[in-house]
Each structure stands twice: as C-alpha cells, then as structure tokens.
Amino acid sequence: MLIAVTDHAAGRFRQRVRGTLEAKTEIAARVARAHAAGATAAGDRGAILVSDLERRGLVYICRPERDELVVTTLWERGEDAAVPKRFTDALRQDDPHVS
C-alpha cells in the first residue's frame, strides 16, 4: 500500500519525535509497518487510526484514497506525551478551525 504524508502531519511528527531529517519518509515507513501488523482502528468520518509500533501512544490519522493511505495528522495518547495535552488544548481556544 502506498502511504502519502501531509506537511501538517510531518510538522506534528517533528514536534514529538526528535532526530529525524526526513519526517515524511519516516512516517510513511512507520505507518506501513503498523498497518501491515494490523495496528489499526476505525476513526470518525471514515478515518483509519494507525498506532505506531515503536511509540505506542503515537496515533496517525489517515484517510483512505483509492490505492493509498494519506496521513493527515497525528496525536499522542497518555499523560507522558512529548507535547502535553494542555498545550494542544490551549491552541483550540485561539483557532476557530480546530474543534
């Protein structure tokens, strides 16, 4: 399966996973491995949630498109997230596009 990665997802990945120069390539590889291993769940509005095999709290939100999976964004579960929830929640107050 082909994996495409948006700029938004790459930016969020760089915030959470240090030490990568090619975020899109690394995301595509991680999503491909996790998808092949069956680490997926159904999300809202047809999205597919793919759980990272290396960092279990990292979840990729993907949209199926014909013969590929498009990684649109990602987030972290749990209280020990690299970017704590209180920071991402604070952004919601100022951004009318975030619900």
N, CA and C atoms as an extended XYZ file, in Angstrom:
297
Properties=species:S:1:pos:R:3:atomname:S:1:resname:S:1:resid:I:1 pbc="F F F"
N         0.838       -1.173        0.000 N   MET     1
C         0.000        0.000        0.000 CA  MET     1
C         0.888        1.242        0.000 C   MET     1
N         0.521        2.213       -0.807 N   LEU     2
C         1.244        3.482       -0.835 CA  LEU     2
C         0.815        4.347        0.346 C   LEU     2
N         1.767        5.083        0.899 N   ILE     3
C         1.495        5.976        2.026 CA  ILE     3
C         1.916        7.380        1.625 C   ILE     3
N         0.997        8.336        1.719 N   ALA     4
C         1.301        9.747        1.486 CA  ALA     4
C         1.193       10.476        2.820 C   ALA     4
N         1.989       11.530        2.985 N   VAL     5
C         2.033       12.262        4.260 CA  VAL     5
C         1.892       13.754        3.988 C   VAL     5
N         0.973       14.398        4.689 N   THR     6
C         0.792       15.841        4.530 CA  THR     6
C         1.895       16.603        5.277 C   THR     6
N         2.075       17.857        4.885 N   ASP     7
C         3.040       18.718        5.585 CA  ASP     7
C         2.642       18.894        7.047 C   ASP     7
N         1.349       19.002        7.302 N   HIS     8
C         0.861       19.155        8.675 CA  HIS     8
C         1.282       17.970        9.548 C   HIS     8
N         1.086       16.758        9.037 N   ALA     9
C         1.469       15.566        9.795 CA  ALA     9
C         2.973       15.531       10.034 C   ALA     9
N         3.761       15.925        9.037 N   ALA    10
C         5.222       15.943        9.198 CA  ALA    10
C         5.636       16.936       10.273 C   ALA    10
N         5.000       18.094       10.305 N   GLY    11
C         5.315       19.090       11.327 CA  GLY    11
C         4.995       18.600       12.720 C   GLY    11
N         3.844       17.982       12.895 N   ARG    12
C         3.468       17.445       14.204 CA  ARG    12
C         4.409       16.309       14.618 C   ARG    12
N         4.858       15.516       13.660 N   PHE    13
C         5.789       14.433       13.957 CA  PHE    13
C         7.114       15.003       14.463 C   PHE    13
N         7.609       16.049       13.795 N   ARG    14
C         8.873       16.676       14.214 CA  ARG    14
C         8.778       17.233       15.629 C   ARG    14
N         7.602       17.702       16.039 N   GLN    15
C         7.412       18.208       17.399 CA  GLN    15
C         7.544       17.095       18.428 C   GLN    15
N         7.193       15.883       18.055 N   ARG    16
C         7.100       14.790       19.006 CA  ARG    16
C         8.237       13.779       18.939 C   ARG    16
N         8.839       13.629       17.789 N   VAL    17
C         9.901       12.632       17.614 CA  VAL    17
C        11.154       13.357       17.151 C   VAL    17
N        12.144       13.389       17.958 N   ARG    18
C        13.379       14.113       17.641 CA  ARG    18
C        14.326       13.239       16.813 C   ARG    18
N        15.231       13.911       16.112 N   GLY    19
C        16.308       13.205       15.446 CA  GLY    19
C        15.998       12.679       14.056 C   GLY    19
N        15.041       13.274       13.366 N   THR    20
C        14.763       12.820       12.014 CA  THR    20
C        14.890       13.979       11.030 C   THR    20
N        15.545       13.722        9.919 N   LEU    21
C        15.673       14.732        8.875 CA  LEU    21
C        14.572       14.581        7.828 C   LEU    21
N        14.112       13.385        7.652 N   GLU    22
C        13.097       13.085        6.642 CA  GLU    22
C        11.820       12.602        7.336 C   GLU    22
N        11.081       13.531        7.891 N   ALA    23
C         9.888       13.171        8.661 CA  ALA    23
C         8.869       12.411        7.809 C   ALA    23
N         8.618       12.872        6.592 N   LYS    24
C         7.617       12.216        5.754 CA  LYS    24
C         7.998       10.774        5.426 C   LYS    24
N         9.271       10.559        5.143 N   THR    25
C         9.739        9.201        4.845 CA  THR    25
C         9.614        8.309        6.073 C   THR    25
N         9.984        8.843        7.237 N   GLU    26
C         9.894        8.048        8.463 CA  GLU    26
C         8.439        7.737        8.816 C   GLU    26
N         7.554        8.717        8.674 N   ILE    27
C         6.134        8.482        8.947 CA  ILE    27
C         5.597        7.406        8.017 C   ILE    27
N         5.893        7.527        6.729 N   ALA    28
C         5.406        6.537        5.760 CA  ALA    28
C         5.876        5.135        6.122 C   ALA    28
N         7.119        5.006        6.519 N   ALA    29
C         7.652        3.691        6.896 CA  ALA    29
C         6.973        3.160        8.153 C   ALA    29
N         6.794        4.011        9.154 N   ARG    30
C         6.153        3.584       10.405 CA  ARG    30
C         4.701        3.189       10.175 C   ARG    30
N         3.986        3.998        9.395 N   VAL    31
C         2.579        3.694        9.115 CA  VAL    31
C         2.466        2.392        8.312 C   VAL    31
N         3.336        2.198        7.337 N   ALA    32
C         3.302        0.966        6.544 CA  ALA    32
C         3.522       -0.266        7.425 C   ALA    32
N         4.512       -0.204        8.323 N   ARG    33
C         4.780       -1.339        9.221 CA  ARG    33
C         3.596       -1.596       10.149 C   ARG    33
N         3.060       -0.536       10.743 N   ALA    34
C         1.945       -0.687       11.685 CA  ALA    34
C         0.692       -1.187       10.968 C   ALA    34
N         0.441       -0.671        9.783 N   HIS    35
C        -0.728       -1.106        9.010 CA  HIS    35
C        -0.598       -2.588        8.657 C   HIS    35
N         0.580       -2.990        8.224 N   ALA    36
C         0.816       -4.401        7.888 CA  ALA    36
C         0.663       -5.307        9.105 C   ALA    36
N         0.992       -4.778       10.288 N   ALA    37
C         0.886       -5.559       11.525 CA  ALA    37
C        -0.537       -5.558       12.085 C   ALA    37
N        -1.423       -4.795       11.460 N   GLY    38
C        -2.817       -4.768       11.921 CA  GLY    38
C        -3.083       -3.816       13.073 C   GLY    38
N        -2.188       -2.864       13.310 N   ALA    39
C        -2.347       -1.911       14.412 CA  ALA    39
C        -3.228       -0.747       13.967 C   ALA    39
N        -4.451       -1.066       13.561 N   THR    40
C        -5.371       -0.063       13.043 CA  THR    40
C        -6.712       -0.139       13.759 C   THR    40
N        -7.444        0.965       13.676 N   ALA    41
C        -8.798        1.027       14.220 CA  ALA    41
C        -9.586        2.013       13.367 C   ALA    41
N       -10.895        1.874       13.384 N   ALA    42
C       -11.749        2.804       12.653 CA  ALA    42
C       -11.854        4.109       13.422 C   ALA    42
N       -11.763        5.217       12.700 N   GLY    43
C       -11.899        6.533       13.309 CA  GLY    43
C       -13.178        7.197       12.846 C   GLY    43
N       -13.335        8.452       13.189 N   ASP    44
C       -14.509        9.227       12.794 CA  ASP    44
C       -14.486        9.539       11.303 C   ASP    44
N       -15.652        9.623       10.712 N   ARG    45
C       -15.844       10.047        9.313 CA  ARG    45
C       -14.960        9.291        8.324 C   ARG    45
N       -14.825        7.997        8.515 N   GLY    46
C       -14.094        7.164        7.569 CA  GLY    46
C       -12.588        7.132        7.753 C   GLY    46
N       -12.081        7.816        8.755 N   ALA    47
C       -10.636        7.823        9.001 CA  ALA    47
C       -10.176        6.455        9.516 C   ALA    47
N        -8.907        6.189        9.299 N   ILE    48
C        -8.272        4.989        9.846 CA  ILE    48
C        -7.212        5.462       10.826 C   ILE    48
N        -7.264        4.960       12.050 N   LEU    49
C        -6.276        5.296       13.074 CA  LEU    49
C        -5.221        4.204       13.078 C   LEU    49
N        -3.966        4.606       12.929 N   VAL    50
C        -2.857        3.655       12.890 CA  VAL    50
C        -1.952        3.941       14.086 C   VAL    50
N        -1.762        2.943       14.948 N   SER    51
C        -0.933        3.097       16.143 CA  SER    51
C         0.516        2.746       15.831 C   SER    51
N         1.426        3.644       16.193 N   ASP    52
C         2.854        3.439       15.969 CA  ASP    52
C         3.319        2.221       16.772 C   ASP    52
N         4.136        1.380       16.173 N   LEU    53
C         4.622        0.181       16.854 CA  LEU    53
C         5.760        0.491       17.824 C   LEU    53
N         6.520        1.556       17.563 N   GLU    54
C         7.652        1.910       18.428 CA  GLU    54
C         7.216        2.780       19.605 C   GLU    54
N         6.366        3.756       19.337 N   ARG    55
C         5.844        4.651       20.372 CA  ARG    55
C         4.341        4.440       20.448 C   ARG    55
N         3.923        3.561       21.317 N   ARG    56
C         2.528        3.110       21.386 CA  ARG    56
C         1.523        4.242       21.555 C   ARG    56
N         1.915        5.354       22.138 N   GLY    57
C         0.993        6.460       22.334 CA  GLY    57
C         0.779        7.304       21.107 C   GLY    57
N         1.597        7.124       20.082 N   LEU    58
C         1.523        7.928       18.865 CA  LEU    58
C         0.510        7.303       17.898 C   LEU    58
N        -0.471        8.110       17.482 N   VAL    59
C        -1.537        7.631       16.598 CA  VAL    59
C        -1.586        8.501       15.351 C   VAL    59
N        -1.548        7.865       14.195 N   TYR    60
C        -1.621        8.558       12.914 CA  TYR    60
C        -3.072        8.526       12.420 C   TYR    60
N        -3.596        9.668       12.017 N   ILE    61
C        -4.947        9.734       11.484 CA  ILE    61
C        -4.820        9.753        9.963 C   ILE    61
N        -5.405        8.761        9.327 N   CYS    62
C        -5.232        8.558        7.890 CA  CYS    62
C        -6.581        8.532        7.177 C   CYS    62
N        -6.539        8.932        5.924 N   ARG    63
C        -7.705        8.867        5.040 CA  ARG    63
C        -7.380        7.904        3.903 C   ARG    63
N        -8.234        6.918        3.689 N   PRO    64
C        -8.012        6.035        2.545 CA  PRO    64
C        -8.389        6.753        1.248 C   PRO    64
N        -7.521        6.690        0.268 N   GLU    65
C        -7.745        7.286       -1.055 CA  GLU    65
C        -7.328        6.259       -2.097 C   GLU    65
N        -8.265        5.748       -2.846 N   ARG    66
C        -8.013        4.751       -3.883 CA  ARG    66
C        -7.015        3.698       -3.428 C   ARG    66
N        -5.782        3.743       -3.950 N   ASP    67
C        -4.774        2.730       -3.618 CA  ASP    67
C        -3.748        3.219       -2.611 C   ASP    67
N        -4.061        4.276       -1.870 N   GLU    68
C        -3.090        4.777       -0.902 CA  GLU    68
C        -3.781        5.209        0.376 C   GLU    68
N        -2.961        5.415        1.377 N   LEU    69
C        -3.401        5.900        2.677 CA  LEU    69
C        -2.725        7.253        2.872 C   LEU    69
N        -3.503        8.290        3.142 N   VAL    70
C        -2.953        9.629        3.324 CA  VAL    70
C        -2.938        9.952        4.818 C   VAL    70
N        -1.746       10.180        5.362 N   VAL    71
C        -1.606       10.546        6.770 CA  VAL    71
C        -1.846       12.048        6.867 C   VAL    71
N        -2.956       12.444        7.500 N   THR    72
C        -3.318       13.858        7.561 CA  THR    72
C        -2.807       14.550        8.818 C   THR    72
N        -2.750       13.832        9.917 N   THR    73
C        -2.264       14.406       11.176 CA  THR    73
C        -1.907       13.266       12.121 C   THR    73
N        -1.507       13.615       13.311 N   LEU    74
C        -1.227       12.612       14.338 CA  LEU    74
C        -1.401       13.238       15.704 C   LEU    74
N        -1.547       12.409       16.709 N   TRP    75
C        -1.660       12.880       18.075 CA  TRP    75
C        -1.120       11.808       19.001 C   TRP    75
N        -1.008       12.163       20.268 N   GLU    76
C        -0.483       11.229       21.266 CA  GLU    76
C        -1.511       10.963       22.342 C   GLU    76
N        -1.525        9.739       22.806 N   ARG    77
C        -2.360        9.339       23.936 CA  ARG    77
C        -1.519        9.397       25.204 C   ARG    77
N        -2.168        9.552       26.321 N   GLY    78
C        -1.495        9.434       27.611 CA  GLY    78
C        -0.961       10.741       28.148 C   GLY    78
N        -0.605       10.702       29.403 N   GLU    79
C        -0.125       11.888       30.115 CA  GLU    79
C         1.357       12.165       29.890 C   GLU    79
N         2.112       11.200       29.394 N   ASP    80
C         3.552       11.392       29.186 CA  ASP    80
C         3.873       11.749       27.730 C   ASP    80
N         2.969       12.441       27.073 N   ALA    81
C         3.149       12.833       25.670 CA  ALA    81
C         4.293       13.833       25.531 C   ALA    81
N         4.966       13.809       24.394 N   ALA    82
C         6.063       14.744       24.124 CA  ALA    82
C         5.556       16.183       24.100 C   ALA    82
N         4.355       16.388       23.586 N   VAL    83
C         3.693       17.693       23.629 CA  VAL    83
C         2.446       17.483       24.476 C   VAL    83
N         2.482       17.910       25.744 N   PRO    84
C         1.355       17.651       26.652 CA  PRO    84
C         0.031       18.212       26.129 C   PRO    84
N        -1.038       17.534       26.477 N   LYS    85
C        -2.378       17.874       26.011 CA  LYS    85
C        -2.759       19.305       26.380 C   LYS    85
N        -2.279       19.808       27.494 N   ARG    86
C        -2.656       21.168       27.895 CA  ARG    86
C        -2.187       22.204       26.872 C   ARG    86
N        -1.074       21.926       26.151 N   PHE    87
C        -0.602       22.853       25.130 CA  PHE    87
C        -1.464       22.784       23.876 C   PHE    87
N        -1.807       21.576       23.447 N   THR    88
C        -2.640       21.463       22.252 CA  THR    88
C        -4.059       21.949       22.540 C   THR    88
N        -4.554       21.739       23.750 N   ASP    89
C        -5.874       22.246       24.114 CA  ASP    89
C        -5.895       23.769       24.139 C   ASP    89
N        -4.804       24.391       24.572 N   ALA    90
C        -4.726       25.855       24.612 CA  ALA    90
C        -4.827       26.441       23.212 C   ALA    90
N        -4.313       25.742       22.209 N   LEU    91
C        -4.390       26.217       20.832 CA  LEU    91
C        -5.828       26.253       20.331 C   LEU    91
N        -6.653       25.356       20.827 N   ARG    92
C        -8.042       25.293       20.386 CA  ARG    92
C        -8.794       26.589       20.692 C   ARG    92
N        -8.450       27.263       21.761 N   GLN    93
C        -9.131       28.491       22.152 CA  GLN    93
C        -8.934       29.605       21.135 C   GLN    93
N        -7.805       29.612       20.446 N   ASP    94
C        -7.466       30.685       19.512 CA  ASP    94
C        -7.713       30.335       18.050 C   ASP    94
N        -8.019       29.102       17.760 N   ASP    95
C        -8.151       28.665       16.375 CA  ASP    95
C        -9.582       28.208       16.087 C   ASP    95
N       -10.336       28.981       15.319 N   PRO    96
C       -11.722       28.608       15.045 CA  PRO    96
C       -11.847       27.363       14.159 C   PRO    96
N       -10.744       26.948       13.511 N   HIS    97
C       -10.788       25.765       12.646 CA  HIS    97
C       -10.613       24.464       13.417 C   HIS    97
N       -10.159       24.569       14.663 N   VAL    98
C        -9.951       23.381       15.486 CA  VAL    98
C       -11.171       23.188       16.377 C   VAL    98
N       -11.736       21.986       16.319 N   SER    99
C       -12.912       21.741       17.152 CA  SER    99
C       -12.595       20.793       18.285 C   SER    99
